[in-house]
Amino acid sequence: MLVGWSWRFQSITVFAALVLALASSMQPAHAEDAQPAAPSVEDIYVLRSVRESRAQPSEMCAPSHSKLQEPAWEDQYTFRAVATNEADGRVVNADVKSVGSIRACFGKTKDADVLELYGEVSINGIAAKAFGKCNTAKRDFPEKGVNLFGCLFELFDLPPEYIGGQLTTNSLSSPELFGTNSNPKGYTQVSIATIRLWKKR
């Protein structure tokens, strides 16, 4: 009887020690280590823009409103959420769902490779205005009919919790101006955009 009781007592003791060790490993070593996560001071979005339409400049594009030197045309885009491979960051789906839009006025400058842009943006219900420039990088590359350009815009007139923002694009155009199917086929048009919105501390 004593032998059986002793064996059971030892088993209970070992089990209790394991539980205590596990519990200790889940607790911070010191009270000061248990700090709450710092609040985020920025929101970041990686989105794809798709051109839906083009028209003559409306009143929104007038220099008195847009500050464009020479309004040339007005585009309407949707922003689409993208999905990436967690292992390497590669985009595996560039058309998950629509999450916003931008109504954009383009204006000519003295440099044929540079366009000004004024836009009114909505991203997940966040409204903003954009102003900046797009610069042509290469024409007929990586094949004939495909042109590469990049844009940098300041975002302003944001909701009060934000102090400002920036929108940058890695962009590509083809003779097929609208929708998701490029011509030549296979390219993700028009832009992969990165949007950063900065909050007040």
Disulfide bonds with the S-S distance in Angstrom:
Cys61-Cys105 2.02
Cys134-Cys151 2.09
